[in-house]
Amino acid sequence: MPTLHIVRQSAFNSDDFAQCIQVLRDNDVIVFIDDGCYNLHHKLINSIDSEANIQLNVIGKHAQARGIKIDEKLFSVINMNNLVELTLTTSRVITWQ
Amino acid sequence: MTQSVNKLTAILNAKAPYSNAAGKDALDITLIFGSFEQSTSLFFQGDGVWQLIQGQDGNIISVKDYLKTFSAFEFYDIDNIYICQESLIERGLAADFHIEQVQVLAKKEFADKLATHHTILRF
């Protein structure tokens, strides 16, 4: 029963993403959106347990607009429609903002 | 036919008490849920843990002290109050709170407890 974590803030500027990582559980889903896209460059990304099967997604246009290159081996590029679908296929949503 | 499901709501507090209205807003919505007998739990994480620390007085800095209202939680049947142990440790804080029924949870228990709720509102 995964939780969808919508991360909207840069970890360079706030503790929100660090707190999100504190409560991550196996098979949870993260979407980086708005300034949350800057977290693709933050070292906290590396602290996510690779065996926890966390699904990492980023809103493509939001990253593109900020000049952030996406490593598609690590992150799935999604759009707003995909985000809406994720709210329906996960058990609960937490917005980190 | 309508299906009646008792949904559990979690209010996740992540901001210190006096720099913005987040804590007061969280309190207001908690008491509204309580008034309508909705099952509501309170979680405190990050700088949100400061809201529970003993010995605060917002009046000194001319801020209305909404923290005193926390003592009303028991009258609204809000008994499930959880605080993140890791956030306390990071800030060098002891488990000394201005209300009684607070449960200190380690990181994993905190995450697991949060995930038992259907709706999570973060302030």
Backbone of each chain as ProteinMPNN parsed JSONL, in Angstrom:
{"seq_chain_A": "MPTLHIVRQSAFNSDDFAQCIQVLRDNDVIVFIDDGCYNLHHKLINSIDSEANIQLNVIGKHAQARGIKIDEKLFSVINMNNLVELTLTTSRVITWQ", "coords_chain_A": {"N_chain_A": [[0.849, -1.202, 0.0], [1.393, 1.635, -1.159], [2.647, 4.973, -0.489], [2.197, 8.14, -1.967], [4.547, 10.599, -2.466], [4.716, 13.932, -2.863], [7.056, 16.126, -3.803], [7.894, 19.385, -3.376], [9.746, 21.296, -2.778], [13.081, 22.616, -2.784], [15.815, 20.831, -1.487], [18.067, 22.212, -0.944], [17.246, 24.423, 0.219], [15.348, 23.962, 2.147], [14.069, 21.76, 4.757], [12.274, 19.906, 3.923], [12.454, 17.734, 2.033], [14.286, 16.091, 3.307], [12.803, 15.343, 5.535], [10.791, 13.95, 4.279], [12.237, 11.74, 3.352], [12.768, 10.575, 5.789], [10.381, 9.283, 6.432], [9.929, 7.465, 4.451], [8.758, 4.411, 3.033], [9.016, 0.955, 2.029], [8.496, 0.5, -1.461], [7.238, 2.953, -1.866], [6.26, 5.975, -3.65], [7.812, 8.675, -5.263], [7.332, 11.986, -6.428], [8.982, 14.532, -8.034], [8.49, 17.902, -8.222], [7.886, 21.28, -9.369], [10.069, 23.431, -7.549], [11.097, 21.237, -6.303], [12.361, 19.697, -8.152], [15.033, 20.428, -8.145], [16.166, 18.764, -6.346], [17.161, 16.57, -7.631], [19.781, 17.071, -7.946], [20.754, 16.972, -5.441], [22.583, 15.674, -2.643], [21.091, 14.139, -0.925], [19.509, 12.452, -2.383], [21.051, 10.224, -2.798], [20.865, 8.966, -0.386], [18.616, 7.49, -0.299], [17.351, 4.324, 0.215], [18.471, 1.841, -1.866], [17.423, -0.659, -2.072], [14.842, -0.477, -1.293], [12.994, -0.203, -3.198], [11.946, 2.261, -4.166], [10.029, 4.347, -6.154], [11.096, 6.722, -8.377], [10.103, 9.742, -9.698], [9.894, 12.454, -12.014], [8.567, 15.605, -12.915], [8.697, 16.267, -16.185], [8.666, 18.733, -17.707], [8.984, 20.612, -15.725], [11.52, 20.124, -14.727], [12.998, 20.479, -17.046], [12.507, 23.175, -17.604], [14.025, 24.305, -15.651], [16.548, 23.738, -16.396], [17.564, 21.297, -15.664], [19.207, 18.298, -15.965], [18.053, 15.039, -16.629], [18.672, 11.897, -15.359], [17.723, 9.209, -16.892], [17.955, 6.613, -16.214], [17.677, 6.518, -13.553], [15.464, 8.099, -12.878], [12.015, 8.395, -13.636], [10.467, 10.103, -16.244], [7.668, 12.111, -16.083], [4.329, 13.429, -16.775], [1.757, 15.885, -15.987], [-0.682, 14.574, -16.18], [0.049, 11.942, -15.665], [0.764, 12.266, -13.025], [-1.686, 12.754, -11.804], [-2.846, 10.27, -12.25], [-1.196, 8.751, -10.59], [-2.023, 9.624, -8.078], [-4.337, 8.237, -7.87], [-3.653, 5.576, -7.92], [-2.129, 5.083, -5.724], [-2.107, 4.676, -2.105], [-2.276, 6.817, -0.337], [-1.549, 10.345, -0.076], [1.15, 12.542, 0.413], [1.986, 15.897, 0.545], [4.891, 17.601, 0.259], [5.722, 20.604, 1.142]], "CA_chain_A": [[0.0, 0.0, 0.0], [2.374, 2.732, -1.208], [2.304, 6.383, -0.312], [2.745, 9.05, -2.97], [5.175, 11.781, -1.863], [4.897, 15.009, -3.847], [8.105, 16.97, -3.227], [7.8, 20.658, -4.1], [10.757, 22.254, -2.315], [14.48, 22.233, -2.939], [16.49, 20.485, -0.232], [19.114, 23.195, -0.71], [16.599, 25.582, 0.829], [14.417, 23.581, 3.22], [14.237, 20.392, 5.275], [11.112, 19.089, 3.545], [12.823, 16.474, 1.39], [14.917, 15.257, 4.347], [11.708, 14.777, 6.342], [10.142, 12.958, 3.414], [13.065, 10.527, 3.363], [12.62, 9.96, 7.119], [9.163, 8.46, 6.554], [9.763, 6.586, 3.277], [8.614, 2.974, 3.276], [9.249, 0.176, 0.816], [7.565, 0.623, -2.594], [6.622, 4.276, -1.98], [6.469, 6.672, -4.921], [8.132, 10.102, -5.118], [7.297, 12.831, -7.621], [9.629, 15.83, -7.869], [7.693, 18.866, -8.983], [8.281, 22.66, -9.049], [11.476, 23.508, -7.107], [11.526, 19.903, -5.869], [13.229, 19.133, -9.205], [16.437, 20.681, -7.812], [16.654, 17.665, -5.505], [17.891, 15.61, -8.459], [21.198, 17.406, -7.799], [21.099, 17.005, -4.011], [23.189, 14.42, -2.18], [20.09, 13.341, -0.206], [19.018, 11.426, -3.311], [21.87, 9.016, -2.618], [20.571, 8.327, 0.903], [17.437, 6.633, -0.434], [17.752, 2.907, 0.202], [18.257, 1.317, -3.219], [16.68, -1.924, -1.998], [13.472, -0.21, -0.823], [12.14, -0.148, -4.39], [11.257, 3.554, -4.231], [9.863, 4.785, -7.544], [11.432, 8.15, -8.46], [9.538, 10.378, -10.893], [10.064, 13.904, -12.07], [7.746, 16.25, -13.952], [9.681, 16.588, -17.21], [8.716, 20.15, -18.087], [9.465, 21.413, -14.589], [12.976, 19.955, -14.693], [13.514, 21.075, -18.289], [12.45, 24.63, -17.455], [15.082, 24.719, -14.715], [17.831, 23.333, -16.936], [18.049, 20.125, -14.922], [19.297, 17.1, -16.804], [17.468, 13.902, -15.912], [19.257, 10.576, -15.618], [16.514, 8.384, -17.048], [18.163, 5.288, -15.602], [17.271, 6.64, -12.142], [14.197, 8.816, -12.709], [11.025, 8.335, -14.711], [9.953, 11.419, -16.613], [6.205, 12.016, -16.195], [3.633, 14.703, -16.958], [0.745, 16.134, -14.956], [-1.693, 13.508, -16.243], [0.623, 10.791, -14.941], [0.707, 12.574, -11.588], [-3.075, 12.519, -11.372], [-3.024, 8.801, -12.187], [-0.501, 8.232, -9.398], [-2.846, 9.893, -6.882], [-5.419, 7.244, -7.837], [-3.139, 4.212, -7.781], [-1.457, 4.941, -4.424], [-3.079, 4.636, -1.006], [-2.389, 8.127, 0.308], [-0.653, 11.339, -0.671], [1.688, 13.604, 1.28], [2.645, 16.963, -0.213], [5.989, 18.195, 1.037], [5.873, 21.985, 0.662]], "C_chain_A": [[0.889, 1.258, 0.0], [1.777, 4.113, -0.945], [2.944, 7.179, -1.449], [3.269, 10.302, -2.261], [5.389, 12.819, -2.967], [5.853, 16.036, -3.233], [8.197, 18.26, -4.029], [8.892, 21.657, -3.754], [12.155, 21.713, -2.546], [15.091, 21.936, -1.573], [17.653, 21.435, 0.047], [18.576, 24.37, 0.108], [15.661, 25.234, 1.981], [14.654, 22.13, 3.631], [13.157, 19.429, 4.767], [11.501, 17.733, 2.953], [13.494, 15.532, 2.396], [13.845, 14.595, 5.207], [10.937, 13.724, 5.561], [10.92, 11.645, 3.474], [12.953, 9.799, 4.706], [11.427, 8.998, 7.189], [8.929, 7.555, 5.333], [9.631, 5.128, 3.698], [8.794, 2.237, 1.947], [8.127, 0.398, -0.203], [6.841, 1.974, -2.686], [7.008, 4.931, -3.31], [6.769, 8.146, -4.632], [7.947, 10.794, -6.466], [7.961, 14.161, -7.265], [8.942, 16.819, -8.816], [8.107, 20.274, -8.543], [9.754, 22.684, -8.61], [11.981, 22.184, -6.525], [12.436, 19.243, -6.887], [14.711, 19.362, -8.896], [17.024, 19.547, -6.979], [17.353, 16.564, -6.311], [19.398, 15.842, -8.36], [21.656, 17.33, -6.352], [21.61, 15.645, -3.555], [22.186, 13.547, -1.421], [19.52, 12.22, -1.073], [19.744, 10.103, -3.08], [21.57, 8.292, -1.311], [19.304, 7.467, 0.842], [17.886, 5.183, -0.618], [17.421, 2.284, -1.161], [17.47, 0.001, -3.217], [15.231, -1.723, -1.564], [12.48, -0.102, -1.983], [11.3, 1.128, -4.443], [11.205, 3.988, -5.695], [10.091, 6.302, -7.604], [10.933, 8.725, -9.784], [9.815, 11.878, -10.853], [9.165, 14.458, -13.183], [8.712, 16.826, -14.997], [9.802, 18.074, -17.5], [9.288, 21.013, -16.96], [10.993, 21.316, -14.471], [13.612, 20.662, -15.891], [13.577, 22.602, -18.159], [13.566, 25.144, -16.56], [16.474, 24.297, -15.19], [18.428, 22.131, -16.226], [18.041, 18.911, -15.837], [18.825, 15.9, -15.99], [18.173, 12.622, -16.331], [18.101, 9.572, -15.685], [16.725, 6.942, -16.596], [17.673, 5.306, -14.148], [15.859, 7.189, -11.975], [13.282, 8.587, -13.914], [10.507, 9.74, -14.97], [8.443, 11.3, -16.827], [5.623, 13.402, -16.466], [2.509, 14.817, -15.916], [-0.367, 15.076, -14.98], [-1.22, 12.265, -15.494], [0.549, 11.014, -13.435], [-0.701, 12.322, -11.044], [-3.347, 11.009, -11.262], [-2.377, 8.219, -10.929], [-1.3, 8.49, -8.123], [-3.954, 8.858, -6.744], [-4.906, 5.833, -7.572], [-2.346, 3.998, -6.488], [-2.502, 5.078, -3.309], [-3.298, 5.99, -0.351], [-1.35, 9.052, -0.306], [-0.148, 12.274, 0.423], [2.367, 14.627, 0.38], [3.656, 17.645, 0.687], [6.257, 19.58, 0.483], [5.925, 22.969, 1.816]], "O_chain_A": [[1.104, 1.866, 1.048], [0.59, 4.366, -1.15], [4.083, 6.923, -1.839], [2.528, 10.978, -1.546], [6.164, 12.591, -3.896], [5.509, 16.725, -2.272], [8.536, 18.241, -5.212], [8.97, 22.732, -4.349], [12.382, 20.504, -2.508], [14.907, 22.695, -0.622], [18.171, 21.459, 1.163], [19.334, 25.194, 0.618], [15.226, 26.122, 2.714], [15.345, 21.377, 2.945], [13.14, 18.259, 5.151], [10.94, 16.704, 3.33], [13.293, 14.319, 2.343], [13.967, 13.423, 5.564], [10.485, 12.726, 6.123], [10.335, 10.573, 3.627], [13.031, 8.572, 4.765], [11.466, 8.011, 7.924], [7.865, 6.952, 5.198], [10.317, 4.672, 4.614], [8.728, 2.841, 0.876], [6.953, 0.473, 0.16], [5.927, 2.126, -3.497], [7.942, 4.506, -3.991], [6.065, 8.786, -3.852], [8.345, 10.271, -7.507], [7.556, 14.832, -6.316], [8.836, 16.597, -10.022], [8.632, 20.437, -7.441], [10.592, 22.031, -9.231], [13.179, 22.036, -6.283], [13.198, 18.338, -6.548], [15.558, 18.582, -9.331], [18.243, 19.389, -6.914], [18.055, 15.727, -5.744], [20.195, 14.948, -8.646], [22.822, 17.595, -6.059], [21.141, 14.604, -4.013], [22.401, 12.343, -1.285], [19.104, 11.178, -0.568], [19.156, 9.024, -3.151], [21.966, 7.139, -1.134], [18.96, 6.795, 1.814], [18.694, 4.871, -1.493], [16.258, 2.207, -1.558], [16.918, -0.399, -4.242], [14.473, -2.688, -1.475], [11.279, 0.068, -1.773], [10.103, 1.086, -4.727], [12.224, 3.993, -6.385], [9.372, 7.069, -6.964], [11.302, 8.248, -10.857], [9.949, 12.476, -9.785], [9.025, 13.854, -14.247], [9.453, 17.766, -14.712], [10.907, 18.616, -17.536], [9.978, 22.004, -17.202], [11.666, 22.298, -14.158], [14.625, 21.349, -15.763], [14.559, 23.234, -18.548], [14.002, 26.287, -16.697], [17.46, 24.474, -14.474], [19.647, 21.963, -16.188], [17.013, 18.545, -16.406], [19.157, 15.764, -14.812], [18.258, 12.308, -17.518], [17.574, 9.146, -14.657], [15.788, 6.143, -16.595], [17.306, 4.275, -13.585], [15.14, 6.802, -11.054], [13.731, 8.587, -15.06], [10.155, 10.47, -14.044], [7.986, 10.497, -17.641], [6.324, 14.411, -16.395], [2.345, 13.937, -15.071], [-0.923, 14.724, -13.939], [-1.991, 11.621, -14.783], [0.304, 10.084, -12.667], [-0.876, 11.753, -9.966], [-3.985, 10.542, -10.318], [-2.925, 7.322, -10.289], [-1.268, 7.683, -7.194], [-4.457, 8.621, -5.646], [-5.641, 4.991, -7.057], [-1.938, 2.877, -6.186], [-3.623, 5.531, -3.539], [-4.391, 6.275, 0.139], [-0.406, 8.612, -0.962], [-0.923, 12.74, 1.258], [3.214, 14.279, -0.443], [3.316, 18.192, 1.736], [6.94, 19.724, -0.531], [6.049, 24.174, 1.595]]}, "seq_chain_B": "MTQSVNKLTAILNAKAPYSNAAGKDALDITLIFGSFEQSTSLFFQGDGVWQLIQGQDGNIISVKDYLKTFSAFEFYDIDNIYICQESLIERGLAADFHIEQVQVLAKKEFADKLATHHTILRF", "coords_chain_B": {"N_chain_B": [[-26.454, 3.26, -2.791], [-24.798, 4.161, 0.107], [-21.494, 3.931, 1.341], [-20.204, 3.57, 4.498], [-17.255, 4.599, 5.802], [-14.861, 4.738, 8.26], [-12.648, 7.04, 8.118], [-9.223, 7.601, 8.723], [-7.492, 10.449, 9.724], [-4.437, 12.162, 9.424], [-2.624, 14.78, 10.871], [0.162, 16.408, 10.012], [2.669, 18.029, 11.542], [5.143, 20.355, 10.8], [6.441, 22.701, 11.22], [8.026, 25.289, 13.169], [6.594, 27.004, 16.04], [6.082, 29.939, 16.045], [6.872, 31.5, 13.816], [5.317, 31.515, 11.567], [1.918, 30.96, 10.343], [1.371, 28.281, 10.253], [1.3, 26.281, 12.319], [-0.828, 27.165, 13.932], [-2.908, 27.044, 12.08], [-2.953, 24.294, 11.659], [-3.745, 23.449, 14.179], [-6.316, 24.592, 14.292], [-7.684, 23.175, 12.258], [-7.484, 20.631, 13.24], [-9.058, 20.769, 15.566], [-11.506, 21.292, 14.419], [-11.969, 18.926, 12.958], [-12.091, 17.274, 15.19], [-14.394, 18.271, 16.442], [-16.332, 17.33, 14.751], [-16.23, 14.712, 15.252], [-14.35, 13.189, 13.833], [-11.874, 10.746, 13.229], [-8.772, 11.585, 14.226], [-5.269, 12.033, 14.109], [-2.284, 13.405, 15.505], [0.854, 14.395, 14.295], [4.269, 15.149, 14.846], [7.106, 16.513, 13.454], [10.484, 17.267, 12.376], [11.095, 20.796, 12.597], [8.632, 21.066, 13.684], [8.455, 19.756, 16.106], [9.098, 21.558, 18.049], [6.743, 22.729, 18.793], [5.694, 21.273, 20.855], [7.301, 21.519, 23.035], [8.097, 22.057, 26.428], [7.575, 25.01, 28.447], [7.238, 27.329, 26.849], [6.328, 30.676, 25.818], [4.468, 32.591, 24.032], [3.483, 35.145, 24.432], [5.478, 36.797, 25.304], [6.765, 37.681, 23.053], [4.75, 39.009, 21.867], [2.963, 37.356, 20.479], [0.046, 35.572, 19.89], [-0.592, 32.96, 22.079], [-1.148, 30.047, 20.973], [-0.516, 27.513, 21.709], [-1.315, 26.779, 24.232], [-3.844, 25.872, 23.881], [-3.565, 23.258, 23.157], [-3.957, 21.65, 25.315], [-6.591, 21.095, 25.272], [-7.057, 18.961, 23.67], [-7.762, 16.423, 24.677], [-10.443, 16.72, 25.339], [-11.605, 16.752, 22.911], [-11.38, 14.222, 22.116], [-8.921, 13.621, 20.958], [-6.451, 11.669, 21.032], [-4.266, 10.465, 19.982], [-1.172, 11.275, 19.632], [1.829, 11.859, 18.172], [5.373, 11.951, 18.155], [8.402, 12.602, 16.442], [11.243, 10.865, 17.192], [13.827, 11.085, 16.167], [13.881, 13.706, 15.227], [13.734, 15.1, 17.635], [16.176, 14.358, 18.796], [18.018, 15.394, 16.94], [17.761, 18.077, 17.513], [18.622, 18.277, 20.072], [16.765, 17.969, 22.121], [14.879, 17.131, 25.042], [12.432, 14.626, 25.962], [10.231, 16.284, 27.003], [7.301, 17.523, 27.473], [4.551, 19.902, 26.968], [2.05, 18.896, 27.059], [0.382, 15.832, 27.972], [-0.135, 13.273, 26.722], [1.713, 12.434, 24.749], [3.375, 10.41, 22.385], [6.547, 9.167, 21.861], [8.161, 8.258, 18.95], [10.375, 6.087, 17.239], [12.209, 6.404, 14.118], [11.316, 4.455, 12.14], [8.952, 3.422, 13.267], [7.49, 5.75, 13.423], [7.127, 6.35, 10.704], [5.682, 4.061, 9.939], [3.384, 4.293, 11.506], [2.296, 6.647, 10.508], [1.603, 5.784, 7.983], [-0.64, 4.299, 8.449], [-2.784, 5.869, 8.203], [-5.466, 7.346, 6.305], [-5.696, 9.831, 5.103], [-3.424, 12.48, 4.81], [-2.452, 15.501, 6.062], [-0.223, 18.073, 5.708], [1.39, 20.554, 7.573]], "CA_chain_B": [[-26.135, 2.883, -1.432], [-23.556, 4.793, 0.534], [-20.67, 3.086, 2.185], [-19.649, 4.362, 5.584], [-15.912, 4.165, 6.175], [-14.261, 5.658, 9.214], [-11.321, 7.366, 7.593], [-8.283, 8.176, 9.68], [-6.776, 11.609, 9.197], [-3.224, 12.559, 10.142], [-2.148, 16.153, 10.7], [1.614, 16.333, 10.177], [3.177, 19.369, 11.86], [6.566, 20.384, 10.464], [6.981, 24.066, 11.363], [8.128, 25.842, 14.521], [5.295, 27.608, 16.337], [5.783, 31.373, 16.024], [7.341, 32.276, 12.664], [4.241, 31.63, 10.57], [0.613, 30.539, 10.856], [1.151, 26.857, 9.961], [0.918, 25.537, 13.526], [-2.171, 27.595, 14.338], [-3.824, 26.483, 11.079], [-3.055, 22.857, 11.935], [-4.558, 23.321, 15.392], [-7.709, 24.905, 13.951], [-8.308, 22.096, 11.482], [-7.558, 19.473, 14.144], [-10.22, 20.93, 16.45], [-12.714, 21.167, 13.581], [-12.164, 17.475, 12.778], [-12.512, 16.736, 16.482], [-15.79, 18.672, 16.684], [-17.194, 16.484, 13.923], [-15.937, 13.338, 15.668], [-13.528, 12.486, 12.853], [-10.684, 10.167, 13.85], [-7.639, 12.416, 13.817], [-4.027, 11.885, 14.868], [-1.328, 14.493, 15.301], [2.255, 13.992, 14.172], [5.19, 16.278, 14.913], [8.369, 16.122, 12.823], [11.311, 18.429, 12.027], [10.905, 21.903, 13.535], [7.302, 20.919, 14.304], [8.563, 19.24, 17.48], [9.163, 22.696, 18.98], [5.391, 23.073, 19.255], [5.329, 20.501, 22.052], [8.306, 21.648, 24.093], [7.673, 22.703, 27.671], [8.158, 26.286, 28.883], [7.161, 28.393, 25.85], [5.348, 31.726, 26.109], [4.42, 33.493, 22.883], [3.117, 36.501, 24.846], [6.708, 37.576, 25.481], [7.079, 38.312, 21.763], [3.475, 39.543, 21.362], [2.285, 36.41, 19.588], [-0.997, 34.849, 20.616], [-0.046, 31.646, 22.427], [-2.139, 29.005, 20.662], [-0.064, 26.213, 22.216], [-2.08, 26.436, 25.442], [-5.072, 25.17, 23.456], [-3.262, 21.828, 22.993], [-4.46, 20.906, 26.481], [-8.005, 20.768, 25.015], [-7.181, 17.806, 22.767], [-8.455, 15.273, 25.291], [-11.896, 16.967, 25.302], [-12.032, 16.488, 21.53], [-11.021, 12.814, 21.877], [-7.708, 13.504, 20.142], [-5.532, 11.001, 21.972], [-3.121, 9.914, 19.269], [-0.219, 12.345, 19.344], [3.105, 11.172, 17.981], [6.487, 12.864, 17.865], [9.547, 11.907, 15.835], [12.395, 10.817, 18.11], [15.019, 11.57, 15.463], [13.814, 15.174, 15.187], [14.087, 15.56, 18.987], [17.615, 14.148, 19.003], [18.729, 16.355, 16.089], [17.694, 19.408, 18.128], [19.084, 18.193, 21.456], [15.606, 18.188, 23.01], [14.405, 16.01, 25.861], [10.994, 14.33, 25.801], [9.582, 17.021, 28.088], [6.283, 18.203, 26.676], [3.58, 20.651, 27.76], [0.85, 18.061, 27.191], [0.82, 14.552, 28.544], [-0.338, 12.001, 26.017], [2.571, 12.383, 23.555], [4.154, 9.189, 22.236], [7.781, 9.348, 21.084], [8.339, 7.101, 18.066], [11.588, 6.021, 16.422], [11.968, 6.73, 12.698], [10.503, 3.478, 11.392], [7.607, 3.361, 13.865], [6.826, 6.993, 13.027], [6.712, 6.164, 9.301], [4.639, 3.016, 9.876], [2.139, 4.829, 12.099], [1.758, 7.621, 9.545], [1.051, 5.05, 6.839], [-1.92, 3.663, 8.792], [-3.834, 6.874, 8.008], [-5.952, 7.444, 4.924], [-5.461, 11.18, 4.593], [-2.352, 13.142, 5.558], [-2.344, 16.929, 5.763], [1.04, 18.545, 6.295], [1.458, 22.006, 7.809]], "C_chain_B": [[-24.807, 3.531, -1.032], [-22.813, 3.869, 1.468], [-20.027, 3.959, 3.257], [-18.286, 3.802, 5.992], [-15.343, 5.201, 7.136], [-12.829, 5.945, 8.802], [-10.471, 8.027, 8.669], [-7.53, 9.328, 9.021], [-5.558, 11.889, 10.068], [-2.917, 14.016, 9.832], [-0.655, 16.127, 11.021], [2.174, 17.748, 10.346], [4.689, 19.418, 11.643], [7.195, 21.764, 10.665], [7.031, 24.471, 12.843], [6.924, 26.758, 14.776], [5.081, 29.071, 15.97], [6.16, 32.129, 14.756], [6.301, 32.39, 11.559], [2.972, 31.001, 11.142], [0.373, 29.026, 10.729], [0.648, 26.081, 11.186], [-0.488, 25.872, 13.982], [-3.222, 27.029, 13.366], [-4.048, 24.991, 11.335], [-3.932, 22.614, 13.162], [-6.04, 23.54, 15.068], [-8.374, 23.734, 13.236], [-8.423, 20.819, 12.334], [-8.807, 19.566, 15.017], [-11.534, 20.853, 15.661], [-13.012, 19.694, 13.331], [-12.673, 16.854, 14.073], [-13.971, 17.051, 16.775], [-16.761, 17.793, 15.912], [-16.91, 14.996, 14.145], [-15.233, 12.52, 14.585], [-12.279, 11.957, 13.562], [-9.438, 10.882, 13.329], [-6.437, 12.156, 14.726], [-3.121, 13.061, 14.549], [0.088, 13.932, 15.27], [3.124, 15.249, 14.193], [6.567, 15.816, 14.444], [9.154, 17.386, 12.489], [11.125, 19.53, 13.076], [9.519, 21.891, 14.18], [7.376, 20.438, 15.738], [8.628, 20.376, 18.496], [7.783, 23.056, 19.513], [5.019, 22.369, 20.557], [6.257, 20.727, 23.24], [7.8, 22.513, 25.24], [8.296, 24.094, 27.824], [8.118, 27.402, 27.861], [6.12, 29.435, 26.262], [5.38, 32.753, 24.983], [4.113, 34.928, 23.266], [4.345, 37.401, 24.989], [7.087, 38.297, 24.188], [5.803, 38.767, 21.052], [2.814, 38.661, 20.32], [1.249, 35.665, 20.409], [-0.546, 33.392, 20.827], [-1.081, 30.539, 22.208], [-1.77, 27.655, 21.265], [-0.835, 25.783, 23.464], [-3.336, 25.637, 25.095], [-4.847, 23.675, 23.277], [-3.83, 21.004, 24.157], [-5.937, 20.528, 26.3], [-8.164, 19.502, 24.179], [-7.98, 16.665, 23.382], [-9.974, 15.466, 25.276], [-12.472, 16.737, 23.904], [-11.724, 15.037, 21.132], [-9.843, 12.665, 20.912], [-6.609, 12.962, 21.063], [-4.261, 10.51, 21.295], [-2.189, 11.035, 18.823], [1.18, 11.733, 19.323], [4.189, 12.191, 17.623], [7.69, 12.045, 17.402], [10.775, 12.005, 16.751], [13.647, 11.399, 17.449], [15.049, 13.1, 15.41], [14.16, 15.763, 16.557], [15.595, 15.489, 19.194], [18.426, 15.172, 18.207], [18.819, 17.731, 16.743], [18.149, 19.414, 19.583], [17.982, 18.393, 22.47], [15.265, 16.924, 23.786], [12.918, 15.811, 25.612], [10.215, 14.938, 26.956], [8.553, 17.944, 27.443], [5.256, 18.923, 27.554], [2.192, 20.003, 27.748], [1.307, 16.634, 27.484], [0.847, 13.368, 27.572], [0.524, 11.83, 24.758], [3.375, 11.079, 23.528], [5.363, 9.456, 21.336], [8.019, 8.086, 20.265], [9.66, 7.198, 17.306], [11.203, 6.14, 14.945], [11.027, 5.738, 11.993], [9.082, 3.399, 11.941], [6.798, 4.604, 13.472], [6.286, 6.858, 11.597], [5.569, 5.152, 9.198], [3.311, 3.538, 10.408], [1.475, 5.807, 11.131], [1.037, 6.899, 8.399], [-0.231, 4.292, 7.188], [-3.089, 4.63, 8.577], [-4.212, 7.006, 6.536], [-5.611, 8.793, 4.29], [-4.396, 11.848, 5.459], [-2.267, 14.599, 5.108], [-1.108, 17.468, 6.469], [1.037, 20.059, 6.403], [2.859, 22.409, 8.237]], "O_chain_B": [[-23.819, 3.446, -1.762], [-23.399, 3.137, 2.265], [-19.385, 4.963, 2.951], [-18.184, 2.67, 6.467], [-15.348, 6.398, 6.849], [-11.915, 5.178, 9.105], [-10.934, 8.888, 9.417], [-7.004, 9.2, 7.916], [-5.639, 11.857, 11.296], [-2.945, 14.435, 8.675], [-0.258, 15.86, 12.155], [2.153, 18.555, 9.416], [5.431, 18.626, 12.223], [8.357, 21.971, 10.316], [6.198, 24.057, 13.648], [6.302, 27.235, 13.827], [3.961, 29.426, 15.604], [5.802, 33.299, 14.623], [6.398, 33.273, 10.706], [2.956, 30.561, 12.291], [-0.71, 28.544, 11.061], [-0.314, 25.317, 11.093], [-1.253, 24.989, 14.371], [-4.292, 26.59, 13.788], [-5.168, 24.491, 11.243], [-4.752, 21.697, 13.183], [-6.903, 22.78, 15.507], [-9.493, 23.348, 13.571], [-9.352, 20.031, 12.16], [-9.527, 18.583, 15.194], [-12.551, 20.399, 16.185], [-14.153, 19.252, 13.469], [-13.572, 16.014, 14.058], [-14.703, 16.207, 17.292], [-17.878, 17.542, 16.364], [-17.292, 14.144, 13.343], [-15.479, 11.323, 14.433], [-11.698, 12.648, 14.399], [-9.099, 10.793, 12.149], [-6.57, 12.071, 15.947], [-3.185, 13.638, 13.463], [0.469, 13.11, 16.104], [2.757, 16.28, 13.628], [7.123, 14.851, 14.97], [8.568, 18.457, 12.334], [11.014, 19.256, 14.271], [9.271, 22.636, 15.128], [6.454, 20.684, 16.517], [8.264, 20.197, 19.659], [7.676, 23.637, 20.593], [4.129, 22.821, 21.278], [6.028, 20.191, 24.324], [7.165, 23.548, 25.039], [9.42, 24.323, 27.378], [8.892, 28.352, 27.978], [5.157, 29.123, 26.963], [6.208, 33.664, 24.978], [4.441, 35.847, 22.516], [4.257, 38.616, 24.816], [7.658, 39.387, 24.22], [5.763, 38.896, 19.828], [2.179, 39.155, 19.389], [1.545, 35.181, 21.502], [-0.174, 32.697, 19.882], [-1.794, 30.147, 23.131], [-2.605, 26.753, 21.329], [-0.993, 24.592, 23.729], [-3.826, 24.839, 25.895], [-5.804, 22.901, 23.247], [-4.141, 19.822, 24.004], [-6.475, 19.738, 27.076], [-9.281, 19.019, 23.997], [-8.776, 16.018, 22.702], [-10.717, 14.487, 25.208], [-13.678, 16.55, 23.742], [-11.799, 14.677, 19.957], [-9.777, 11.705, 20.145], [-5.939, 13.714, 21.771], [-3.286, 10.176, 21.969], [-2.391, 11.658, 17.78], [1.648, 11.17, 20.313], [3.951, 13.152, 16.892], [7.954, 10.951, 17.902], [11.268, 13.095, 17.037], [14.424, 12.112, 18.084], [16.111, 13.712, 15.532], [14.806, 16.808, 16.635], [16.212, 16.427, 19.699], [19.389, 15.746, 18.715], [19.797, 18.458, 16.566], [18.071, 20.444, 20.254], [18.22, 18.922, 23.556], [15.348, 15.809, 23.27], [12.232, 16.706, 25.118], [9.623, 14.232, 27.774], [8.894, 19.011, 26.931], [5.105, 18.602, 28.732], [1.263, 20.519, 28.369], [2.466, 16.281, 27.27], [1.768, 12.553, 27.614], [0.112, 11.159, 23.812], [3.981, 10.694, 24.529], [5.22, 9.911, 20.201], [8.074, 6.983, 20.809], [10.016, 8.259, 16.793], [10.038, 5.996, 14.575], [10.067, 6.14, 11.335], [8.121, 3.318, 11.177], [5.595, 4.527, 13.224], [5.138, 7.207, 11.32], [4.607, 5.365, 8.459], [2.251, 3.268, 9.842], [0.257, 5.797, 10.957], [-0.002, 7.351, 7.917], [-0.847, 3.697, 6.304], [-4.248, 4.253, 8.749], [-3.387, 6.803, 5.645], [-5.285, 8.88, 3.106], [-4.457, 11.79, 6.687], [-2.041, 14.89, 3.933], [-0.968, 17.333, 7.685], [0.72, 20.76, 5.442], [3.114, 23.588, 8.481]]}, "name": "protein", "num_of_chains": 2, "seq": "MPTLHIVRQSAFNSDDFAQCIQVLRDNDVIVFIDDGCYNLHHKLINSIDSEANIQLNVIGKHAQARGIKIDEKLFSVINMNNLVELTLTTSRVITWQMTQSVNKLTAILNAKAPYSNAAGKDALDITLIFGSFEQSTSLFFQGDGVWQLIQGQDGNIISVKDYLKTFSAFEFYDIDNIYICQESLIERGLAADFHIEQVQVLAKKEFADKLATHHTILRF"}
